[in-house]
Amino acid sequence: MPKALVSGSAGFIGGYVVEELLARGYDVVGIDNYSKYGKVTKSYDSNERYHFTEGDCQDIGLMTELLMDCDHFIAGAALIGGISYFHAYAYDLLAQNERIMAASCDAAIRAHAQGNLQKMTYISSSMVFESADSWPSVEGSEREIPAPLSSYGFQKLAVEYFARAAWDQYKLPYTICRPFNCVGIGEGRALGDVEVLSGNVKLAMSHVVPDLVQKVLRGQDPLHLLGTGEQIRHYTYGGDLAKGIVTAMEHPEALNEDFNLSTPHGHSVIQLAEIIWRKIKGPQTPLRLEHDEAFEHDVQRRVPSTEKAKHVLGFEATTPLEDMLDEVIPWIERAIADGTL
């Protein structure tokens, strides 16, 4: 039975990836230090094919030991958060994530040379395209446009340099996956949150979908948006992203390639707010908006080309935004009632 290690397995995307691997028949090794949310319970914790280690991905010895009998390594561990997170932890996002990535690569290089490891699949980010001035962003253009301005975007671009450098020097095979704006359930309030006031609601350092949903559920009216609301994002379901990541991990034509993983459909933040408002408040209640000052690194357009993933991997993200919200809204409503969000 094939075996895969997922670092950051207790995280937001990591949870979806573990579920997808188990569904495809893999033995899965998870590692996480619970630094973001604290100890969390996952639906697959009792699965006999899931083996979890609470540990630090900066521990090269531990990572090497875990990887030696694994066929694949999906490297997802990182400090990550929403737009306010980029500012509150600008240095840590760079320094800590570089340490995690270096240790992960060191361990993978050893496990590939001395053990069973076939390939390392790196989880990058759409933020590598932060400085794009034309769209859609095509794979390869991240090395032609100016470097990202945020430390988070810059570090994610560095992840991709790690992947290529480890291949160039040590012939560690790789695939790079760039998720775009993951939407789903399971993301709670982080332990290190610095609260930001948006109108009368204190936000955690999360993302635009859960932030807008909780503001509407808490009765905010007018609804506060960061910036103009014209920012374009491609909101992609976590289950779809997991399918894309695991498909890229497995696919022979993904060897030493990079892929944007995203829905091809974009929405402005105003459009998103209108859909959320209508689902919670109904069509009869008028939506009123108020605009707060935007954060510095709030990219105005993040629009991917999805053709490469479609043609090479046969992957398409097909879940509509409305269906994602039908899952997310009740989950956030329960989280608010339980005091976890």
DRENSETI-134657 format. One line per 10 residues: their letters; for each residue x, y, z of C-alpha. Coordinates in steps of 0.001 Angstrom, whole numbers. Layout:
A = X:Y:Z  ...
# end
This chain:
MPKALVSGSA = 0:0:0  1482:3407:-948  2380:5723:1899  2433:9520:2036  3534:12004:4691  1604:15243:5046  3230:18003:7071  800:20497:8565  -1791:17706:8613  -3887:19427:11306
GFIGGYVVEE = -4148:22589:9205  -6914:23877:6958  -5807:22516:3572  -3904:19671:5228  -7121:18194:6595  -8683:18018:3152  -5490:16493:1714  -5383:13740:4356  -9017:12866:3634  -8310:12665:-101
LLARGYDVVG = -5269:10441:374  -7184:8066:2636  -10017:7929:104  -7496:6875:-2553  -6167:4038:-432  -2970:5531:954  -1432:4941:4325  -1004:8475:5620  1530:9831:8105  611:13235:9520
IDNYSKYGKV = 2813:15632:11437  1824:18895:13083  2856:20808:16191  -642:22299:16736  913:25770:16831  -1936:27547:15047  -5184:26227:16504  -4033:24073:19394  -5063:20426:19528  -7858:19701:17099
TKSYDSNERY = -9897:16584:16417  -10252:15332:12850  -12794:12866:11494  -10020:10531:10345  -8070:10408:13637  -9310:6875:14335  -8672:5621:10795  -6277:2676:11038  -4403:3922:7962  -3715:7341:9519
HFTEGDCQDI = -665:7662:11767  -165:11016:13490  2960:12408:15113  2834:15592:17170  6152:17208:16362  8065:20081:14831  8829:19989:11112  12076:21836:11848  13364:18623:13491  15395:17154:10625
GLMTELLMDC = 16016:13870:12435  12328:13314:13142  11315:14274:9608  13927:11959:8099  12759:9075:10261  9126:9596:9238  9974:9935:5554  12265:6924:5119  9463:4459:4337  7139:6960:2650
DHFIAGAALI = 6648:7051:-1115  5469:10673:-1180  5856:13836:883  3293:16646:661  5011:19596:2340  2221:21797:3633  3509:22912:7047  3824:26697:7324  2660:29714:9269  -261:30993:7257
GGISYFHAYA = -3195:33336:7759  -5273:36080:6217  -4290:39579:5147  -3887:40983:8668  -1632:38014:9473  840:39250:6834  1365:42417:8862  1195:41085:12407  3776:38371:11723  5738:39778:8794
YDLLAQNERI = 9102:38568:10118  7948:35213:11513  6253:34308:8238  9579:34673:6504  11992:33316:9108  9941:30438:10507  8673:29228:7165  12178:29267:5702  13395:27103:8593  10506:24684:8097
MAASCDAAIR = 11163:24431:4378  14928:23966:4733  14487:21203:7313  11807:19521:5202  14044:19525:2143  17054:18295:4122  15027:15341:5385  13505:14629:1982  16906:14664:275  18138:12031:2743
AHAQGNLQKM = 14987:9917:2486  15137:10002:-1311  18789:8943:-1345  18577:6317:1395  14900:5358:1704  11716:4934:-333  10826:8571:-1025  9972:9099:-4678  8997:12761:-4803  8287:15887:-2757
TYISSSMVFE = 5125:17870:-3510  5389:21486:-2364  2387:23612:-1379  3104:27110:-2631  567:29936:-2917  -1172:32230:-5376  688:35017:-3553  3740:34332:-5726  1762:36353:-8305  1284:39265:-5895
SADSWPSVEG = 3091:41751:-8181  1411:40668:-11421  218:43478:-13676  -1508:41344:-16327  -3890:38412:-16024  -4500:35532:-15964  -1298:34515:-14195  334:31663:-16110  2748:29142:-14635  6261:30468:-15190
SEREIPAPLS = 5304:34138:-15081  6135:34252:-11336  9808:34297:-12395  9285:37093:-14906  7255:39616:-12896  8626:41637:-9944  9033:39691:-6715  6142:39733:-4206  6182:42714:-1834  4830:40922:1234
SYGFQKLAVE = 7176:38698:3232  4608:35899:2933  4444:36084:-855  8234:36337:-1074  8673:33267:1133  6215:31241:-937  8217:32136:-4023  11293:30924:-2110  9515:27578:-1570  9517:27138:-5325
YFARAAWDQY = 13228:27959:-5493  13853:25310:-2827  12037:22778:-5010  14069:23529:-8103  17376:23845:-6230  16901:20484:-4487  16352:18939:-7911  19286:20745:-9522  21781:19670:-6861  20371:16473:-5350
KLPYTICRPF = 17909:15264:-8018  15036:15261:-5538  11962:15069:-7814  9270:17671:-7176  5871:19026:-8060  4740:22536:-7075  1046:23201:-6325  -357:26737:-5963  -3786:26762:-4301  -5961:29824:-4847
NCVGIGEGRA = -8191:31124:-2038  -9233:27943:-264  -12799:27898:1076  -14096:25210:3414  -14740:24195:6993  -12412:23474:9880  -10621:26798:10266  -11107:28164:13759  -9664:31054:15705  -5884:30854:15765
LGDVEVLSGN = -4000:30862:19065  -1887:33840:18022  -4716:35988:16721  -4382:39742:16875  -7936:40991:16688  -8859:43605:14110  -12009:45701:14492  -14191:45793:11370  -17148:47950:12252  -18623:46471:15428
VKLAMSHVVP = -17156:42987:14912  -13716:41852:15985  -12145:39683:13319  -9579:36970:13742  -6695:36786:11265  -8674:34584:8945  -9873:34991:5381  -12525:36995:3609  -15196:34276:3373  -15392:33330:7093
DLVQKVLRGQ = -14938:36982:8076  -17899:38141:5977  -20069:35212:7047  -19511:35847:10750  -20172:39585:10359  -23514:38940:8676  -24433:36252:11224  -23591:38669:14056  -25976:41218:12556  -23546:43805:11217
DPLHLLGTGE = -25426:46360:9092  -24037:48138:7155  -21608:45377:6255  -17966:46479:6444  -15557:45567:3656  -11808:46099:3593  -11006:48432:708  -13217:49057:-2306  -14603:45544:-2522  -13547:45378:-6159
QIRHYTYGGD = -10730:42939:-5319  -11008:39824:-7500  -10454:36373:-6031  -11032:32810:-7246  -12661:31089:-4273  -11858:27372:-4528  -13317:24560:-2453  -10861:22785:-151  -12031:19363:-1319  -11334:20330:-4937
LAKGIVTAME = -7881:21635:-4012  -7080:18377:-2232  -8049:16410:-5336  -5764:18621:-7405  -2846:18295:-4981  -3059:14510:-4746  -3567:14175:-8500  -458:16302:-9073  1429:14181:-6550  527:10981:-8421
HPEALNEDFN = 576:12059:-12041  3663:11023:-14040  3480:14149:-16196  3589:16351:-13090  7218:15439:-12471  9258:18630:-11932  6295:20782:-12988  4226:23507:-11318  455:23972:-11371  -2084:26630:-10472
LSTPHGHSVI = -4955:24862:-8688  -8088:26966:-8767  -11600:27410:-9985  -11607:29320:-13281  -14410:31542:-11967  -13609:34816:-10211  -15732:37026:-7945  -15240:40479:-6526  -15492:40861:-2757  -18704:42841:-3302
QLAEIIWRKI = -20169:39947:-5305  -19126:37559:-2551  -20736:39782:78  -23965:39926:-1926  -24167:36131:-2192  -23463:35633:1529  -25962:38358:2500  -28697:36846:318  -28139:33339:1722  -28326:34502:5351
KGPQTPLRLE = -30679:37486:5235  -32806:36569:2221  -33528:38600:-925  -35839:41114:759  -33284:42679:3122  -31223:45346:1311  -27451:45103:1529  -25711:48242:2722  -21927:48474:2555  -19314:50503:4369
HDEAFEHDVQ = -15684:50510:3266  -12772:50368:5705  -9176:51213:4895  -7467:48317:3120  -4279:46623:4266  -1088:47376:2364  -691:43971:722  -4345:43440:-205  -3738:42396:-3818  -6427:43809:-6096
RRVPSTEKAK = -6493:40967:-8632  -5463:37357:-8184  -6581:35600:-11352  -5018:32274:-12374  -4677:30462:-15641  -6071:26976:-15005  -5370:25498:-18430  -2164:23663:-17546  -3763:21717:-14684  -6715:20875:-16909
HVLGFEATTP = -4662:19678:-19881  -1812:17927:-18042  -3566:16576:-14946  -7154:16448:-16133  -7988:18501:-13038  -10793:21029:-12776  -12198:22646:-9622  -15940:22336:-10166  -17647:23222:-6860  -19654:26478:-7247
LEDMLDEVIP = -19201:29239:-4683  -22862:28966:-3684  -22412:25277:-2798  -19280:26039:-741  -21229:28625:1233  -24046:26151:1892  -21446:24095:3773  -19483:26949:5334  -22326:29125:6679  -23879:26465:8993
WIERAIADGT = -20412:25451:10190  -19532:29044:11140  -22940:29498:12752  -22230:26491:14995  -18700:27712:15712  -20046:31096:16833  -22604:29386:19088  -19871:27170:20543  -17556:30149:21113  -14772:28752:18914
L = -14890:31578:16366
# end
